[in-house]
């Protein structure tokens, strides 16, 4: 990536500042005003679930779209955040309905009378929130340094990350103190709020909406910063970046850790919204589903992963309602058509239009510069 190109990318951000602020304002109105008004409680809960997937997709867009890291194992970090939140909610319910020192209901059914020692810290909401924010990112840093410093990339990194997701799902199935294959469910409260109250369900939707807007703003800032330019340079010319004195492994680890942190937060929100977390929600198939939404929306753009993740989740829900026995074929056909005819995702359509408008100014931009600005 040439110096002129990176300068154009850097200048593109301030020029679109008002357009970006307007986009955030429209999104906020749609999420905080329109959606609660026009959607039923059931549909609003579904949209809140889809927003959790979109939060994961934003991180994948940064790591894969900008950094070239095909992350097929985001279910690992999603599961870490989800299970930590689920443990806290089960402990809070046990104390509220059973008294201090009580064990969660599924442990009582299994005949467990004493809480495992490693569960105890999650009784604290402060510890739980801190662990959700820090532990997935810390795991990603350790894994990233171990992998990227050995220059593992491409398909090898994708297979390794997917293997980690499969290993975690298998491990959780064997841990009866985490619910085994059934997982953790039947949550009654969320930090003191009753979960079966429609008002509190709407509050969860607002929390998911605000979190999504926040992570999109963070990723946008990273994309148009000096770090964002360096991340794209590592994706396109890793050896050249190394010769210039930068450590590509460190650059990749940062993006990988940010994506992991977003996935952990999404998992933590998923638990009270959906009401269950099990190994089936964090294995290979969920990790691939996260990636499909990003690919369909447009992995190299800011909003493409968000719209793709929500769109794929909505299509999956709609197809399963209309075609219970054939919805997987319909979803697969949609994926094949979009990837076959629009390999850079649906967002590439708007990008091409923007480039055509730019090319009408006398062709002052070269083709490589236009391509880089488009993403």
N, C-alpha and C positions, 0 to 999 in steps of 0.2 A: 504494500500500500504506500503510495507516494506521499511526500510531504504536502504537496498541493491538495491531494485528496483529503488528508486528515484535517487540513485547515478548513476545507469546505464543510466537512462534517461538523467541526467545532463551531463554525459560524452559523450552521443551520439551526442550532438550538436557540440562540437569542432571537433570531428572526421569527421563529414560530412561537415565541413566548406567550403572546396574547391568545394565539390559536390554541395552545396547550391549556392555558387557564380556562378558556371557554369550553374546551372538551371536558376538563375535570368538572366544571360547573354543570354541564349538561348531564354527565354521568351521575353526579351527586343528586340532581333533581330526579332523575329516573329511578335511582335506587332508594332514596329517602322519602320521596313524595309520591311518585307515580305508582311504583310497584306495590307498596302496601295498600294503596287505594283500589287498584284494579284486580289484584290477585286474591284468591281465597287463602285461608290459612294453610291449607295443604299445599297449594302451588307456591306460596311464599316460602314454606319450609323447603320445598324442592329447589327453589332458586337459591336459597341460602346454602344448600348442599353443593350446588353447582359453583357458587362463588368460592367455596373451599378448594374445588378442583382448579379454579382459575388462579388462585393464589399460588398453587404448586406450579401451574403453567408459566407464570411470570418468571419464576426462578429458572425453570428449564429454558425459557427463551433467552435468558442472560447467559447461562452456561453453554447451551447448545447452539443457539442462533448467533450469539456474538463471540463465544469462546471455542466453538467447534467440538465441545465435549458431549458425545451422545450418551446422556445419562439415562440408562434403562433401569436404574435402581432407586428412584426417588421414593418408592414405597417404603424403603428402610427408614428414611428420615420422617416421612409421614407417619409411619407406625410408632416411632419413638415418641413423637409429640402426642399422638393419640393415646397411647397406653399410659403415658405419664398423667395426662389429664384424666383418663378413666380411673386410674388408681386413686387420685385425689377425690374424685366424685364419689367413688364407692366408700372410701373412708369417711367422708363427710356425711354420707347417708347413714352409715353404720353408727356413727356417734350421735346423729340427730334422732334416729329412731330406735337405737338399741342401747344408748348410753355410752359413756366413756369406757374405752377398752374393748368395745365390741368389734367383732370381725365382720367383714362383708358377708352378705347373705349367701353367696355361692360357696364361700368357705364353710359356713355353718352346715349347709346341705352336704358338703363333702366330709364333714366330721372334723374340720380343723377348728381348734379352740384357741389357738395362739397365733397372733399376727406375725408373719415373717419379718425379721428385723429390717430388711431392706425396703419394706413397705412403709415403715414408720415415718421417714422424712417427708413423704408425700401427703401427710396429714396437714402440713403447713401450706397454705395457699401461696405465700411468698416464695418458699422453696420450689414449689411446683412450677410457678410461672418462670422463675429464674432458670430452672432445669429445661423447660420447654424452649426458652429462648437460646440457651447456651449449649446444651448437650448435643443436639443434632449438628450444629455448626462445628463443635469441637471434634465430633466423630468424623465429619467431612474433612477437617483439617488434617487429622491423623491419616486417614485413608488417602487423601489427596497428595500429601507429602510422600507417602510410601509409594504411590503409583507414579506420579508425575516426575519425581526425581529420577526414576528409572526409565523415563521417557516412554511409558506405556500410553498409547493413544489409539484413536480410531476404533476399529472393531474389537480389539483386545480390551480396551477400557470398557466398551459397551457390554461385552460378555461378562467381564469381572463384576461390574456394577449390578447386572441382572442376577448373577450368581449369589451376590450378597442378599438381594431381596428374597430369593428362594430359600437361602439358608435361614434367614430371620423368620420367615413364615413357618418353616419346619420346626425351628426351635420353639416358637411360641405354641405350636400344637402340643409339644411335649411338656409344657409347663402348666401343670394343673393349678398352681397358685396364681396364674394369670388367666384362668378360665379355659385353658386348653383350646380345642378346636371351636368351642362355642364363643370364646372371647369374653368380653365384659359388656354387660348391658343392664337394663332396668335402672337407669339413673333417675333420681327423683328431684334433685336440686342442683343448682349451678351457682356456687358462691353465695348460698343463702336464698336464692330465688327458685321458686317452684317451677319445674320445667313443663308441667302440664297446663300452666296458665298461658292463654293466648297472648297476653300482653308481654310476658317474658319471652315467648317464642319470637315475637316481633323484635324484641330487644336483641336477641341473638342474630337475627337477620341484619339489624343495623350494625352490630359489631363486625360481622363478616364483611359488610359493605364498606365500612370505614377502613378495615384492615386491607381490603383489596385496593382501595384508592391509595392508601399509604405505601404499599409495596410497589405499585406502579410508579408512584412519584419517586421512590428510592431508586428503582431501576432506570428510570429516565435520567435521573441525575448522574448515575454511574455511566450510562451510555454516552452522554455528551460531555463527560469529563475527560481529563488526560488519561485516567485509567481505562476508560472505555475505548479510546484510540489504541492504547497498548494491547488491550484484550483482542481487538480485531486484528492487530498486527501479528500477535502470537498465533491466532487462528490461521492466517494466510501465509506468514513467513516466519515460522518459529525459529529456524536456524539463524536467520538474519537478525532477529531480535536478540538472540543469545550473543551474537558477535558484537552487537552494540552495547553490551554490558548489562543487560537486564536478565533476570532469572525467569524464564517462561513458567517454571513450576510454581513459583510464588504467585504469578499473575493468575494462573489457572486455579490455584487453591482458593484464592479470594472469591472468585465467581462461584466455584463449587460449594464453598461454605455458605455464601449468601443464598444460593438456591436451596441448600439443605435447611437453613434456618427458616426460609419461607415455607418449605414443606412441613417442618415440624409445627409451625404456627397453624398451618391449614389443618393438620391432623388434630391438633388440640381443639380447634373450633368445630371440626367434624363430629366429635364425640357428643357434645350436648345437643347439637342440631339434629343428628340422625338417631342418637340414642343407643348406639352399639358400635363396638370395634372388635374385629376378629381377625385371625390370620388371613382369611380370604380377602380382606380389604387392603392388604399391604404386600401381597406376593407379586409374582411376575405379571399376571394379567392386569392388575391395577396400575402397575408401573408403565406397562405398554399403553394402557388407555390414556394416561397422562400425556404420553409422547404423541399419541395420535391427534389429540386436540391441538397441540402446539404445531404439528406438521400441517394440519388442515388450515389453521388460522394464518400461519406464516411465522416461522420460527425466528426470522431475522428482524422482525418489526416489534414495536412496543406493545401495540394493542392486539396484534394478531393472535398471540397465545391466549389472551383473555377471551376474545370472541370465539376462538376455535374451541377452547375447553368448554365454555358455556354452551356453544352450539352443538358440540358432539354429545354432551351430557343430556341436553334437551332432546336431541334427535333419538338418542338411545331410549329415553323415557317415553317419548311419543310413539316410536316404532313398536316398543314392547307392549304398549296399550292397544294399538291398532292391529298389530300383527304378532300375536303372542308366540306363534310357532316359526316365524320367518323374519323376525326383526333383526337378527344378527346378519342375515344376508343383505338386508336393506342398508344397514350401517356399513357393511363391508363394501357394497357397491358404491356408496357415497365416497368412501375413503379412496377407492381405486380411481374413480372418475376425477376427483379433485387432484390427487397426486399425479395422475397420468397427464392431465391437461394443464394443471397449474402446480408444477413441482415446488414452487416457492410459496404455495398457500394462497388462500383467498385474498390476503392483504396485498399480494403482488398486483392485483387488478388496480387498486387505488394508487399503488406506487407507479405503475406504468402511466396512468393518467397524469400524475404529478410531473413525471419526467417529460411527457409530451408538452405540457404547459410550459415547463422550463425551456424546452428546446425551441419554443417559439420566440425566444428573445434574441435570435440571430446565431444560435449555436455556439455560444461562448463557452459552454462546458464541454469537455471531452467525454467520450463514452465511459472510460473507467471512473471518472469523477461522478457521472450521473448514476452509475450502478452503486457506488458506495453511499451516495446521499440517499438513494432509494431505500436502503435497508435501515 
